[in-house]
Amino acid sequence: MLLDRFLPRIDFDSYEDFKENFTINVPEDFNFGFDIVDEWAKREPAKKALVWCNDKDEERTFTFTDISRLSNKAANFFVSLGIGKGDVVMLILRRRWEYWVCATALHKIGASLIPGSLQLTVKDIAYRGNSAGVKMVICVDDDFVISQIDGAFDKVESLKHRVVVPSQGDRARDHAGYYSLDDEAAKFPDTFARPTGQKWSDIMLIYFTSGTTGMPKMVQHNFAHPLGHIITAKYWQQVEENTLHMSVSDSGWAKFGWGKIYGQWICGATIFGYDMDKFVPAKLLQKIQDYKLTTFCAPPTMFRFMLQEDVAKYDLSSVHNFCIAGEPLNPEVFRQWEKLTGLKMREGFGQSEGPVLIANFKWIDPQPGSTGKPSPTYNIQLIDNDGNVCGDGEEGTICICGIDKKYPVGLFTGYYNNPEMTENILGGDRYDTGDVAWRDPDGYYWFVGRNDDVIKCSGYRIGPFEVESAILEHPACVECAVTAAPDPIRGQVVKATIVLAAGYEASDVLTKEIQNHVKKVTAPYKYPRVVEYVKELPKTLGGKIKRAEIRNNDKG
């Protein structure tokens, strides 16, 4: 167990004990590549790090020794190209196993890593490349991805190198101007000396936010960030050493860092990497059964669609803990999943800016619809519009307070290359997440929505999540987004954009039925006066619903 190197105390008697006494010690030169991957390889050479498969019937298993050796060869190759400490490298690798190797290699070098999605266009890549000064791109052998990188190459002055990995099989196709990672790394030694002069405060990781309300911002994390995810992995996801954990996420999303590498490997769990071509609920359920996963985390949307399948015919008994993150979990989905599996799903809340901030930790009895209680080391307070701390039952913005006195391990350290924005957001005594919630007398937090998403109708403040949860209790509805639609009399009215379940068709009769249902299960004034049916909801690259896009379209 490596945890005792960083945690003075690992086990706790209660949530209160955990909240009060949990601390993380950060070594001055902490580096995830050397202190976690290489250390596991040294202590337990045969310890499994990654079980990987895809939809082409390919499967690979990697020990920490394998990851250590392969990352060393990749690091030597990257250094030969002039990549060094502080250089910025973008990875667009889907869920390929090479992501874990390349990320570990770049961490060892001391470079700064930008994860990227396969959906990035020429404009997206050029914007990211110029904003962050990207020096190298490593991508999967995909026609669209290659074409977008080629289109952006001459637009990014700092971009010097392009490296490609296979999309399937053992060899990537030849592309002009690209190095083959496998071919080139094979030429280098499988040892890599630890550089001197690295500190935990150096910049390790840069996330571009999903940009639902403007151009994406560059959220920067230092090399201590992985240690913050001990809270995420051990105490919320409850990963177990030497068993399989899966978080459903593309490597371009911050949720990959949350659930598919950092905290999980620190805790000694084996990551299950399923490189799916697309999300097919029945296939995912089959993988959970066949590989006998122990812990599993996915966005609420995936659970909603899995519930459209005959879940009971799959043996999910190997799973000890189901978690959700990305958006709030609707109570009806919570109840259905518990009925089928006997387990209460544990919701967690956080952002690209940090690890899990509020969650249903192991000592907490999850309540349907509640995101749980605050993480230790994070002084979470709800703050109203006047800057006052909210009491129980009062809505306020979720804030991390006291950051001027003790900065929490794992929280982002600013916006890359933007000291003015960093000072504006982090220069005071608290970080405002921009998310609204309320707290009940038992200390549970209940998510309301983003500040911009709260609907103001005829003097009422209506949180979209509560209305969405009510709508999703109706069997006709698989997904929905509740937003404010402009109204000449009321200013704003509640609008529901709905994806229907199989077997249902849009009609005025169904609309009236859904409206009446909402009136019965929540305050009548919250019912959606406008209902629109769509085949799919607009989502960010990270899978979150773009409510801002729906609102903007309604404004004309």
C-alpha positions in Angstrom: 0.0 0.0 0.0 1.4 3.4 -1.0 -1.3 5.5 0.7 0.7 5.5 4.0 3.4 7.6 2.2 0.9 10.4 1.8 -1.8 9.9 4.4 -1.0 10.1 8.2 -4.2 8.3 8.7 -6.1 6.1 6.2 -9.1 4.6 8.1 -11.8 6.6 9.9 -14.8 5.7 12.1 -17.4 8.1 10.7 -17.9 10.9 8.2 -17.4 13.4 11.0 -14.1 11.7 11.9 -13.1 11.7 8.2 -14.0 15.4 7.7 -12.2 16.5 10.7 -9.0 14.5 10.6 -8.2 13.6 7.0 -5.0 15.2 5.7 -2.6 14.7 2.8 1.2 15.1 3.0 2.7 16.3 -0.3 6.4 15.5 -0.9 8.3 18.5 -2.2 9.3 16.7 -5.5 6.2 14.5 -5.9 5.8 13.1 -9.4 3.0 10.7 -10.3 5.1 8.8 -12.8 8.0 8.1 -10.5 6.3 8.0 -7.1 3.2 6.0 -8.1 3.8 4.0 -11.3 7.5 3.2 -10.8 7.1 2.7 -7.1 4.3 0.1 -7.6 6.5 -1.6 -10.2 9.4 -1.7 -7.7 7.3 -3.0 -4.8 5.0 -5.5 -6.7 6.4 -6.1 -10.3 3.4 -8.3 -11.3 0.7 -6.0 -10.0 -1.9 -5.3 -12.7 -2.3 -1.6 -13.6 -4.7 -1.8 -16.7 -7.0 -4.2 -18.3 -7.9 -2.8 -21.7 -10.2 -3.9 -24.5 -12.2 -2.5 -27.4 -15.1 -3.4 -29.7 -12.7 -5.1 -32.2 -12.1 -8.0 -29.8 -8.7 -6.7 -28.9 -7.5 -7.1 -25.3 -4.3 -6.2 -23.5 -3.3 -6.4 -19.8 -0.5 -4.2 -18.4 1.3 -4.5 -15.1 2.8 -1.4 -13.5 6.1 -2.8 -14.6 4.8 -2.7 -18.2 3.6 0.9 -17.8 6.9 1.9 -16.2 9.0 0.4 -18.9 6.9 1.6 -21.8 6.6 5.1 -20.4 10.4 5.3 -20.0 10.9 4.4 -23.6 8.3 7.0 -24.6 9.9 9.6 -22.3 13.3 9.1 -23.9 11.7 9.4 -27.4 9.9 12.7 -26.4 13.1 14.1 -24.9 14.9 13.3 -28.2 12.4 15.6 -29.9 13.2 18.4 -27.5 10.3 18.0 -25.1 11.3 19.1 -21.6 10.1 20.5 -18.4 7.2 23.0 -18.9 6.6 22.2 -22.5 3.0 21.7 -23.4 1.8 18.5 -25.2 -1.8 17.7 -26.3 -3.1 14.2 -26.3 -6.0 13.2 -28.5 -6.1 9.4 -27.9 -9.7 8.4 -27.2 -9.5 5.5 -24.8 -6.4 3.9 -26.3 -4.1 2.2 -23.9 -1.3 4.4 -25.1 -2.9 7.3 -23.2 -1.8 5.9 -19.9 1.8 5.3 -21.2 2.1 8.8 -22.8 0.6 10.6 -19.8 3.0 8.8 -17.4 6.0 9.6 -19.7 5.1 13.3 -19.9 4.6 13.5 -16.1 8.1 12.0 -15.7 9.6 14.6 -18.0 7.9 17.4 -16.2 5.9 18.5 -19.3 2.4 19.9 -19.1 -0.3 17.8 -20.6 -3.5 18.9 -22.3 -6.2 16.1 -22.8 -8.2 16.6 -26.0 -11.3 15.0 -27.4 -11.7 13.3 -30.8 -14.4 15.9 -31.7 -12.0 18.9 -31.7 -12.0 20.7 -35.1 -9.3 22.7 -36.8 -10.6 25.9 -35.0 -10.6 24.1 -31.6 -7.0 22.7 -32.0 -5.7 26.0 -33.3 -7.2 27.9 -30.4 -5.8 25.5 -27.8 -2.5 25.3 -29.6 -2.0 29.0 -29.6 -3.5 29.7 -26.2 -1.3 27.2 -24.5 1.8 27.2 -26.7 1.4 23.5 -27.6 4.7 22.0 -28.9 3.6 18.5 -29.7 0.4 16.6 -30.5 0.0 12.9 -29.9 -3.1 11.5 -31.6 -4.9 8.3 -32.6 -4.9 7.2 -36.2 -8.3 8.5 -37.1 -9.1 10.1 -40.5 -11.0 13.0 -38.9 -8.5 13.7 -36.2 -5.5 13.6 -38.6 -7.3 16.0 -41.0 -8.1 18.5 -38.2 -4.6 18.4 -36.8 -3.1 18.8 -40.3 -5.5 21.8 -40.9 -4.3 23.4 -37.7 -0.6 22.7 -37.9 0.4 25.8 -39.9 -1.9 28.0 -37.7 0.0 27.1 -34.5 3.5 28.6 -34.6 4.7 26.7 -31.4 3.6 23.3 -32.8 6.7 21.3 -33.9 5.9 17.6 -33.7 3.0 15.2 -34.5 3.0 11.7 -33.2 0.4 9.0 -34.1 -0.7 5.7 -32.3 -2.9 3.0 -33.9 -6.6 3.2 -33.8 -6.7 -0.6 -33.7 -4.1 -3.4 -34.0 -0.4 -2.9 -33.4 0.6 -0.4 -36.1 -0.6 3.0 -37.2 -0.8 3.9 -40.9 2.0 6.1 -42.3 1.1 9.8 -42.4 3.4 12.5 -43.8 4.9 14.6 -41.0 4.0 12.1 -38.2 6.2 9.9 -36.1 4.9 6.5 -35.1 5.0 6.3 -31.3 5.4 2.5 -31.3 8.2 2.5 -34.0 10.1 5.4 -32.5 9.8 4.6 -28.8 11.0 1.0 -29.5 14.4 2.5 -30.4 15.0 3.9 -26.9 16.0 2.4 -23.5 13.4 1.3 -21.0 15.1 3.3 -18.2 14.7 7.0 -17.5 16.6 8.8 -14.8 14.5 11.1 -12.6 15.3 14.7 -13.5 16.4 17.1 -10.8 14.7 20.4 -10.1 11.1 19.2 -10.4 8.6 20.4 -7.7 5.0 19.5 -6.9 4.1 23.2 -7.6 5.1 22.9 -11.3 2.2 22.8 -13.8 1.3 19.2 -14.7 -2.0 19.4 -16.4 -4.2 21.9 -18.3 -7.9 21.3 -18.9 -9.8 23.4 -21.3 -13.2 23.9 -19.8 -16.2 22.8 -21.9 -17.0 26.4 -22.9 -20.8 26.3 -22.6 -21.0 30.1 -22.1 -17.9 31.3 -24.0 -14.4 30.4 -25.2 -12.9 27.6 -23.1 -10.6 28.6 -20.2 -7.3 26.9 -19.4 -7.6 25.4 -16.0 -4.1 24.5 -14.6 -3.2 21.9 -12.1 0.2 21.3 -10.4 1.9 18.0 -9.8 0.2 17.5 -6.4 -3.2 17.3 -8.1 -3.2 13.5 -8.3 -2.9 13.3 -4.5 -6.2 15.2 -4.2 -7.9 12.4 -6.1 -7.2 10.0 -3.2 -10.5 11.5 -1.8 -12.2 10.8 -5.2 -11.0 7.2 -5.6 -10.8 5.7 -2.1 -13.5 7.4 -0.1 -16.2 8.1 -2.8 -15.7 5.6 -5.6 -14.4 3.2 -2.9 -11.9 1.5 -5.3 -10.3 -1.7 -3.9 -6.7 -2.7 -4.4 -6.1 -5.3 -7.1 -9.7 -5.2 -8.4 -11.1 -3.7 -11.5 -12.5 -0.1 -11.5 -14.2 1.5 -14.5 -15.1 5.1 -15.0 -16.8 5.8 -18.3 -15.0 8.7 -19.9 -13.0 9.6 -23.0 -9.4 10.7 -22.3 -10.3 14.2 -23.4 -12.4 14.9 -20.4 -11.4 15.9 -16.9 -13.5 12.9 -15.7 -10.8 10.6 -17.1 -8.4 12.2 -14.5 -11.0 11.8 -11.9 -11.7 8.1 -12.5 -9.2 6.4 -14.8 -5.7 7.1 -13.7 -4.7 9.2 -10.7 -6.5 8.3 -7.5 -7.2 4.8 -8.7 -3.5 3.9 -9.3 -2.4 5.6 -6.1 -4.9 3.3 -4.3 -3.5 0.2 -6.1 -6.7 -0.5 -8.1 -6.6 -2.0 -11.6 -8.2 0.3 -14.2 -10.6 -1.2 -16.7 -10.2 0.6 -20.0 -13.0 -0.1 -22.5 -12.3 1.7 -25.8 -15.9 1.7 -27.1 -16.7 2.9 -30.6 -19.9 4.4 -29.3 -22.0 4.0 -26.2 -24.3 1.0 -26.5 -26.0 0.3 -23.2 -26.3 -3.5 -23.7 -22.6 -3.8 -24.5 -21.5 -1.8 -21.5 -23.7 -4.0 -19.2 -22.1 -7.0 -20.8 -18.6 -5.7 -20.1 -19.5 -5.1 -16.4 -20.7 -8.7 -16.1 -18.0 -10.4 -18.1 -15.0 -8.7 -16.5 -16.6 -8.8 -13.0 -15.9 -5.1 -12.2 -15.8 -4.2 -8.5 -16.5 -0.4 -8.7 -18.1 1.5 -11.5 -18.7 5.2 -12.2 -20.6 6.8 -15.1 -22.6 9.9 -16.0 -26.4 9.9 -15.1 -27.3 9.8 -18.8 -25.7 6.4 -19.2 -27.6 4.9 -16.3 -30.8 6.3 -17.7 -30.2 4.6 -21.1 -29.0 1.4 -19.4 -32.3 1.3 -17.6 -34.0 1.1 -21.0 -32.4 -2.4 -21.3 -33.4 -5.5 -19.4 -30.8 -4.9 -16.6 -32.0 -7.9 -14.6 -30.7 -10.4 -17.2 -27.1 -9.2 -16.5 -25.1 -10.4 -13.5 -23.9 -7.2 -11.9 -23.3 -8.8 -8.5 -19.5 -8.3 -8.6 -20.0 -4.5 -8.3 -19.7 -3.2 -4.7 -20.2 0.4 -5.5 -21.9 2.4 -8.3 -21.1 6.1 -8.6 -22.3 8.9 -10.8 -20.9 12.4 -11.6 -21.1 14.9 -14.3 -24.6 16.0 -13.6 -27.0 15.4 -10.7 -28.7 12.1 -10.4 -32.5 12.1 -10.7 -34.2 10.4 -7.7 -36.3 8.1 -10.0 -33.1 6.7 -11.6 -31.6 6.2 -8.2 -34.7 4.2 -7.0 -34.9 2.1 -10.2 -31.2 1.2 -10.0 -31.3 0.3 -6.3 -34.3 -1.9 -7.0 -32.4 -3.8 -9.7 -29.0 -4.1 -8.0 -29.7 -3.6 -4.3 -27.1 -0.8 -4.2 -27.6 2.9 -3.6 -25.7 4.9 -6.2 -23.3 7.4 -4.7 -23.4 10.8 -6.4 -20.4 13.2 -6.4 -20.0 16.8 -7.4 -17.0 18.5 -8.7 -15.5 20.4 -11.6 -12.4 20.3 -13.9 -11.0 22.7 -11.3 -10.6 20.1 -8.6 -11.3 16.5 -7.3 -14.6 15.6 -5.8 -15.9 18.4 -3.7 -19.2 17.1 -2.3 -20.1 13.4 -2.3 -21.8 10.5 -0.8 -18.8 9.0 1.0 -18.6 5.5 2.4 -20.1 6.4 5.8 -23.0 8.3 4.4 -26.4 6.8 3.6 -27.2 8.2 0.1 -30.4 10.1 -0.2 -32.2 10.1 -3.6 -31.3 13.4 -5.3 -28.7 14.6 -2.8 -25.1 15.1 -3.9 -23.9 14.2 -0.4 -21.6 16.1 2.0 -18.4 18.2 1.7 -15.0 16.6 1.1 -12.4 16.9 3.8 -9.6 19.6 3.4 -12.2 21.7 1.5 -14.0 24.3 3.5 -17.3 24.3 1.6 -19.8 27.0 2.3 -23.0 28.2 0.6 -22.8 32.0 0.0 -25.8 34.2 -1.0 -25.7 37.1 -3.4 -24.8 39.5 -0.6 -21.8 37.5 0.5 -23.4 36.0 3.6 -23.1 32.3 4.6 -26.4 30.6 4.1 -28.3 28.7 6.7 -30.1 25.4 6.3 -32.7 25.5 3.6 -31.3 28.6 1.9 -30.0 28.5 -1.6 -26.5 29.8 -2.2 -23.5 29.4 -4.5 -21.1 26.5 -3.6 -17.8 28.2 -2.5 -14.5 26.9 -1.2 -13.6 29.2 1.6 -10.3 30.0 3.3 -8.1 29.4 0.3 -6.0 32.5 1.3 -5.0 30.7 4.6 -4.8 27.0 3.5 -4.9 26.0 -0.1 -6.5 22.6 -0.6 -4.5 19.8 -2.3 -5.9 19.1 -5.7 -7.6 22.4 -6.4 -6.6 24.2 -9.6 -3.9 26.9 -9.2 -5.2 29.3 -11.8 -5.8 29.8 -15.5 -2.8 29.1 -17.7 -1.1 32.2 -19.1 -3.8 34.4 -17.6 -2.6 36.0 -14.3 -5.4 38.6 -14.4 -8.2 36.0 -14.5 -6.3 33.9 -11.9 -6.2 36.9 -9.5 -9.8 37.8 -10.2 -11.1 34.2 -9.4 -8.6 33.0 -6.8 -7.1 36.2 -5.4 -9.5 36.5 -2.5 -10.4 34.3 0.4 -12.7 31.9 -1.6 -13.3 30.2 -4.9 -16.8 30.5 -6.2 -17.8 27.4 -8.3 -20.8 29.1 -9.8 -23.1 26.2 -8.8 -26.1 26.7 -6.6 -27.3 24.3 -3.9 -29.0 24.2 -0.5 -28.2 22.2 2.6 -30.7 20.3 4.8 -30.6 20.1 8.6 -28.8 16.7 8.3 -25.9 18.3 6.4 -26.8 16.8 3.0 -26.4 19.2 0.0 -29.0 19.4 -2.8 -27.9 20.7 -6.2 -30.1 23.4 -7.8 -28.2 24.3 -10.9 -25.6 26.6 -12.4 -26.2 30.3 -11.5 -27.1 31.0 -15.1 -29.5 28.0 -15.2 -31.8 29.1 -12.4 -35.1 30.2 -13.8 -36.8 33.4 -12.5 -40.5 33.2 -13.2 -43.2 35.6 -11.8 -41.0 36.3 -8.7 -40.2 32.6 -8.1 -36.7 31.0 -8.4 -36.9 27.6 -10.0 -34.0 25.2 -10.1 -33.9 23.1 -13.3 -32.8 19.9 -11.6 -35.9 19.5 -9.5 -38.2 19.9 -12.5 -36.0 17.6 -14.6 -36.3 14.9 -11.8 -40.0 15.3 -11.7 -40.3 14.9 -15.5 -38.0 11.8 -15.5 -40.4 10.0 -13.2 -42.7 9.8 -16.2 -42.0 6.6 -18.1 -42.1 8.4 -21.5 -39.0 10.5 -20.7 -35.4 9.2 -21.0 -33.7 12.6 -20.9 -34.7 16.2 -20.5 -33.3 19.7 -20.1 -35.2 22.3 -18.2 -34.4 25.9 -19.1 -35.8 29.4 -19.0 -37.8 30.5 -22.1 -38.6 34.2 -22.7 -42.1 35.2 -21.9 -43.6 38.8 -22.5 -45.7 38.6 -19.3 -43.8 36.5 -16.8 -40.3 37.4 -18.0 -39.3 33.7 -18.1 -41.2 30.5 -18.1 -40.1 26.9 -17.6 -39.4 25.0 -20.8 -38.7 21.3 -21.0 -36.8 19.8 -23.9 -37.4 16.1 -23.8 -36.0 12.9 -25.4 -38.7 10.2 -25.4 -38.3 6.6 -24.5 -38.8 3.9 -27.2 -42.5 3.3 -27.9 -43.7 6.9 -27.2 -44.5 9.6 -29.7 -44.9 13.3 -29.2 -48.4 14.6 -28.9 -50.5 17.3 -27.2 -52.0 14.6 -25.1 -48.6 13.4 -23.9 -47.5 17.0 -23.2 -50.6 17.6 -21.0 -49.9 14.3 -19.2 -46.3 15.3 -18.4 -47.3 18.8 -17.3 -50.0 17.4 -15.0 -47.5 14.8 -13.6 -45.1 17.6 -12.7 -47.8 19.6 -11.0 -48.6 16.6 -8.8 -45.0 15.7 -7.7 -43.6 19.2 -7.2 -45.0 22.8 -6.6 -47.5 23.4 -9.4 -45.9 26.7 -10.5 -42.8 24.8 -11.5 -44.5 22.8 -14.3 -43.1 23.3 -17.9 -45.4 25.7 -19.8 -43.4 25.0 -22.9 -42.5 21.4 -24.0 -40.3 20.5 -27.0 -39.5 17.0 -28.1 -36.1 16.2 -29.7 -34.1 13.2 -30.7 -31.1 14.2 -28.6 -30.0 17.0 -26.4 -27.0 19.2 -27.2 -24.0 18.3 -25.0 -20.5 19.5 -24.3 -17.5 17.4 -25.3 -17.6 16.2 -21.6 -21.2 15.0 -21.9 -22.9 17.7 -20.0 -26.2 19.2 -21.4 -25.8 22.6 -23.1 -28.6 24.4 -21.4 -27.1 27.7 -22.5 -27.4 26.6 -26.2 -31.1 25.8 -25.7 -31.7 29.2 -24.1 -29.9 31.1 -26.8 -31.8 29.3 -29.6 -35.0 30.2 -27.9 -34.0 33.9 -27.9 -33.8 33.7 -31.6 
